[in-house]
């Protein structure tokens, strides 16, 4: 473990806490033994946590370089009825499955008598990218929008086309910059760009009870520790070390080096060395997440049996 880049600077107590909280998701025998030992040990301070991790885990590099991005739980205004700029319906899955397979443009052209809420178009677009978030109504009610299905089309990022067309500077295609441009050009111009991404997400709404949202593994996400990964390569609860450098976007932190836990997935997360780091709820988390696009290396942190 000591050879991992950034290991000495890690917050080992926080890393151990993340392991202890989510280790029950990994059902492999060695992982279950590790989990039992972690829960028996109880909360540990820095030195004891580091000793536990170094004694009970071994780092196995995963070949190749990939990409680290980040995501968050967005918090947007919404309305019960269409009004003013709130013209984009939050749709539930269609009652007829065949209707769910159309493109974004075709779905958006349909009436929405069953709309769950109404949002600004650019806000709904980003809610769909993130796969869920929070909606704030004028009466103060807060609703959690959760992923309820998609149309089966691949996600296509619009940052590249916007940069190629000169709408954004080469290293300035952050999520905030894209959102602001779409808001400033709301209407047919913004709609035509958003329709370059054919993927469309449907939602369900429920009262927000506070706390962090759950990932696809069914466990609450931990800001700065939970990772969305490609399920073809990583089981739920797997411990991973990420080292991400060489940011592609201006204003980004130079690196991310830490232990993370595989708790989520997403259609854009493809490949063994590919991860999406959850950074929390709200606008500040969104601004930070929108600047993350770093070259990534990863290690599996596997239990050392018999210790």
C-alpha positions as a printed Julia matrix, in Angstrom:
307×3 Matrix{Float64}:
   0.0     0.0     0.0
   2.82    2.39    0.8
   3.84    2.45   -2.89
   0.52    3.94   -3.97
   0.9     7.52   -5.27
  -0.57    9.81   -2.65
  -0.95    7.14    0.05
   1.01    9.08    2.65
  -1.26   12.12    2.16
  -4.52   10.14    2.34
  -7.02   10.76    5.15
  -6.79    7.16    6.36
  -9.47    7.57    9.02
 -11.97    8.75    6.37
 -10.88    5.97    4.02
 -11.4     3.38    6.75
 -14.82    4.85    7.56
 -15.86    4.52    3.9
 -14.66    0.9     3.85
 -16.51    0.11    7.09
 -19.74    1.75    5.92
 -20.02    0.0     2.55
 -18.03   -3.22    2.8
 -21.13   -5.38    3.26
 -21.99   -4.96   -0.42
 -19.03   -7.09   -1.56
 -20.11  -10.7    -1.0
 -16.84  -12.39   -1.91
 -15.58  -14.49    1.04
 -12.33  -12.59    1.55
 -14.18   -9.29    1.44
 -16.73  -10.5     3.97
 -13.89  -11.42    6.34
 -12.37   -7.96    5.87
 -15.74   -6.36    6.53
 -16.26   -8.32    9.74
 -12.84   -7.26   11.0
 -13.49   -3.6    10.12
 -16.83   -3.54   11.9
 -15.37   -5.27   14.95
 -12.57   -2.72   15.07
 -15.08    0.12   15.26
 -14.27    3.73   14.28
 -10.51    4.25   14.12
  -8.37    7.35   14.31
  -5.71    8.16   11.73
  -2.76    6.02   12.85
  -4.86    2.95   13.69
  -6.85    3.28   10.48
  -3.68    3.46    8.38
  -2.24    0.4    10.15
  -5.47   -1.56    9.55
  -5.56   -0.7     5.85
  -1.88   -1.47    5.3
  -2.12   -4.78    7.12
  -5.32   -6.03    5.51
  -5.22   -4.71    1.93
  -2.88   -5.19   -1.01
  -2.81   -2.93   -4.06
  -3.07   -4.54   -7.51
  -2.58   -2.17  -10.46
  -5.12   -2.21  -13.28
  -3.41   -1.93  -16.66
  -3.84    1.16  -18.79
  -4.91    4.76  -18.4
  -8.47    6.02  -18.37
 -10.56    9.04  -17.42
 -11.88   10.34  -14.12
 -14.94   12.55  -14.17
 -17.21   13.59  -11.29
 -20.91   13.93  -10.63
 -23.23   15.38   -8.02
 -26.86   15.52   -6.91
 -28.18   18.68   -8.58
 -30.65   20.98   -6.85
 -32.98   22.82   -9.23
 -36.11   24.93   -9.14
 -39.25   23.33  -10.56
 -42.96   24.0   -10.93
 -46.08   21.88  -10.72
 -47.38   23.37  -13.98
 -45.67   24.77  -17.07
 -45.07   28.5   -16.69
 -42.56   31.07  -17.9
 -39.17   29.46  -18.49
 -40.36   26.2   -16.9
 -41.33   24.49  -20.16
 -39.58   21.09  -19.9
 -41.65   18.25  -18.42
 -40.17   15.76  -15.98
 -41.61   12.6   -17.5
 -42.33    9.23  -15.93
 -41.64    6.1   -18.02
 -44.24    5.72  -20.8
 -47.02    3.21  -20.19
 -46.25    1.6   -23.56
 -42.64    0.3   -23.59
 -42.2     0.94  -27.32
 -42.64    4.67  -26.72
 -39.64    4.67  -24.4
 -37.26    3.75  -27.21
 -37.6     6.9   -29.27
 -34.88    9.52  -29.53
 -34.7    12.61  -27.32
 -36.1    14.77  -30.13
 -39.08   12.47  -30.7
 -39.89   12.19  -26.99
 -39.64   15.94  -26.49
 -42.07   16.51  -29.36
 -44.83   14.6   -27.56
 -47.4    16.22  -25.24
 -46.79   15.57  -21.55
 -50.18   15.27  -19.79
 -48.59   13.03  -17.15
 -45.67   15.35  -16.34
 -44.46   14.99  -12.75
 -43.11   18.55  -12.67
 -41.78   21.22  -15.03
 -38.23   22.54  -15.23
 -36.12   24.9   -17.26
 -34.91   22.91  -20.31
 -31.2    23.22  -19.52
 -31.8    22.15  -15.9
 -33.71   19.04  -17.0
 -30.93   18.24  -19.48
 -28.36   18.25  -16.66
 -30.67   16.37  -14.31
 -30.8    13.64  -16.98
 -27.01   13.59  -17.32
 -26.63   13.16  -13.55
 -29.44   10.57  -13.4
 -31.26   12.22  -10.49
 -31.29   15.14   -8.1
 -33.45   17.46   -6.02
 -36.31   19.71   -7.12
 -37.39   22.81   -5.17
 -40.99   24.0    -5.54
 -42.15   27.58   -4.81
 -44.05   26.45   -1.68
 -40.8    25.2    -0.15
 -41.41   21.52   -0.8
 -38.37   19.54   -1.9
 -38.67   16.43   -4.05
 -36.1    13.81   -4.94
 -36.04   12.92   -8.63
 -34.74    9.37   -9.06
 -33.81    7.48  -12.22
 -36.76    5.42  -13.47
 -35.53    4.33  -16.9
 -34.04    5.55  -20.14
 -34.68    5.23  -23.84
 -31.79    2.88  -24.54
 -29.83    5.36  -26.64
 -26.14    6.01  -25.9
 -25.1     9.14  -24.06
 -23.4    11.67  -26.35
 -21.55   14.58  -24.73
 -22.25   17.95  -26.33
 -19.04   19.59  -25.08
 -17.09   18.45  -28.16
 -19.55   19.84  -30.74
 -19.88   23.09  -28.8
 -16.11   23.53  -28.73
 -15.77   22.57  -32.4
 -18.35   25.2   -33.35
 -16.54   27.88  -31.37
 -19.35   28.26  -28.84
 -16.95   27.55  -25.97
 -13.14   27.94  -25.67
 -10.98   24.79  -26.05
 -10.34   24.28  -22.29
 -13.52   25.99  -21.16
 -16.18   23.34  -21.78
 -16.98   22.83  -18.11
 -20.46   21.81  -17.02
 -21.12   25.31  -15.7
 -20.06   26.88  -18.99
 -22.28   24.52  -20.99
 -25.25   25.11  -18.67
 -24.82   28.88  -18.83
 -24.63   28.86  -22.64
 -27.78   26.75  -22.89
 -29.6    29.1   -20.5
 -28.47   32.18  -22.45
 -29.67   30.61  -25.74
 -32.82   28.95  -24.4
 -35.16   28.06  -27.24
 -34.59   26.38  -30.62
 -30.83   27.08  -30.63
 -30.2    25.4   -27.26
 -32.73   22.64  -28.01
 -30.93   21.67  -31.22
 -27.67   21.26  -29.3
 -29.23   19.23  -26.49
 -30.8    16.95  -29.08
 -27.31   15.95  -30.22
 -27.47   13.71  -27.14
 -30.18   11.18  -28.08
 -30.35    9.66  -24.59
 -33.45   10.53  -22.59
 -34.03    9.72  -18.91
 -37.36    9.21  -17.15
 -37.87    9.87  -13.43
 -39.97    9.16  -10.39
 -40.49   11.74   -7.64
 -40.68   11.3    -3.88
 -40.39   13.68   -0.9
 -36.79   14.51   -0.06
 -35.9    13.22    3.4
 -32.44   14.77    3.45
 -29.13   12.95    3.37
 -27.23   11.78    0.35
 -28.88    9.94   -2.54
 -28.42    6.22   -3.02
 -26.28    4.8    -5.79
 -27.26    1.91   -8.03
 -25.89   -0.48   -5.39
 -28.66    0.66   -3.04
 -26.38    2.36   -0.5
 -26.16    6.11    0.26
 -23.32    7.82   -1.57
 -20.43    9.41    0.34
 -19.08   12.66   -1.12
 -15.48   12.28   -2.23
 -15.45    8.48   -1.73
 -18.21    6.87   -3.78
 -17.41    5.89   -7.35
 -19.56    5.08  -10.35
 -17.83    2.31  -12.32
 -18.39   -0.11  -15.16
 -20.15   -3.12  -13.66
 -18.6    -5.47  -16.2
 -15.3    -5.06  -14.35
 -16.06   -4.01  -10.78
 -18.45   -5.58   -8.22
 -20.45   -3.49   -5.79
 -18.42   -2.56   -2.75
 -15.05   -3.09   -4.41
 -12.3    -0.9    -2.96
 -10.29    1.06   -5.51
  -7.4     3.48   -5.38
  -7.6     6.3    -7.9
  -4.8     8.54   -9.06
  -6.0    11.22  -11.44
  -3.79   13.94  -12.89
  -3.42   16.19  -15.96
  -6.81   17.93  -15.85
  -8.32   18.75  -19.24
 -10.4    21.68  -17.96
  -9.23   25.04  -16.67
  -9.65   25.72  -12.96
  -9.61   22.05  -11.93
  -7.61   20.68   -8.98
  -4.29   19.24  -10.21
  -4.96   15.74   -8.9
  -7.28   13.35   -7.08
  -5.63   10.56   -5.08
  -7.75    8.52   -2.68
  -9.5     5.3    -1.74
 -12.97    4.98   -3.26
 -15.8     2.46   -3.13
 -17.74    1.18   -6.17
 -21.35    2.1    -5.39
 -22.84    3.38   -8.62
 -22.76    3.1   -12.4
 -23.83    5.05  -15.48
 -24.21    4.68  -19.21
 -21.19    6.93  -19.87
 -18.94    4.92  -17.55
 -17.37    2.42  -19.91
 -14.13    0.51  -19.36
 -12.07   -1.0   -16.59
 -10.04    2.17  -15.92
 -12.95    4.61  -15.82
 -14.6     6.19  -12.8
 -17.03    8.95  -11.88
 -16.44   10.43   -8.42
 -19.47   11.58   -6.41
 -18.88   15.04   -4.9
 -22.13   15.78   -3.05
 -25.33   17.8    -3.34
 -26.07   21.25   -4.66
 -24.51   24.03   -6.69
 -21.03   24.07   -5.13
 -20.66   20.32   -5.66
 -21.89   20.78   -9.22
 -19.33   23.5    -9.94
 -16.54   21.24   -8.63
 -17.81   18.18  -10.51
 -18.04   20.1   -13.77
 -14.29   20.76  -13.76
 -13.18   17.14  -13.31
 -11.8    15.44  -16.39
  -8.43   13.95  -15.47
  -6.17   11.18  -16.75
  -6.78    8.21  -14.48
  -4.87    5.24  -13.12
  -6.53    2.71  -10.81
  -5.58   -0.05   -8.39
  -7.77   -2.74   -6.86
  -7.41   -2.88   -3.08
  -7.91   -6.57   -2.36
  -8.16   -8.21    1.08
  -5.12  -10.04    2.39
  -6.55  -13.34    3.54
  -5.7   -14.65    7.0
  -4.94  -11.25    8.56
